Amino acid sequence: NQVLSRTSRTSALSEIRDIAGRPVISRGFVYAVSHSGVLQAMDIRTGQPKWTLPVAGVNAPLPAGDVVYVVSKSGELTLINRDSGAVYWTRDDGSVLRATFGSAPEILAAAQNSPGDIVVDATRVYWANLGDGTIVSAPLEGGPTTIVVPSAGQAWSLAVSATTLSWTDNMTGDVRALSLAGNGPPVLLATTKGAWSIAIDADRVYWSTLFAGEVFSAPLGGGPPTPLVTG
């Protein structure tokens, strides 16, 4: 059995239950995070770890697409590549970084114009530059950057699947989707006041609104949005 607790425990909560969030099974792997600071992906057949990261949390990890999301005890949302365990993030100094456990952070891109939200798929990382309204991409392991969307407005939240990149513009309320196969310009799926966080699956895009607490869905190819939760 893999041990997900560290030898030094500093609170009664650690003594009672080190793994506070439920382990999650997805695509043949178990994802679990401990209160004392271990996040691990384990092969469900062999019990061997695929990767391990020093993250402490009390909520269950969320595998989605090619990434795993986890909220740390300090409230930070971390996005992790499901396959490699690499972590990607943007920084206020205009840099986009990547790191794996035990290695120093690597700068994938520098001098970006106020980079914000960031997502990854199986091969590339995408981020929104709020300063100039672009969405930019680079290979997961580093390499030349590509401007994927030259005019995305204030792309506040991004989501990506194997075929589609989607985002919300929190200034206009627009929700847009772009085929990654290069099949035409971005499609306007809907305009909802305060469009905020976004998610995507194989067929549909889902987003929330900031002020009204609503959740909507729309087909990737376009069509009337469906309200799922109303304020």
Disulfide bonds with the S-S distance in Angstrom:
none
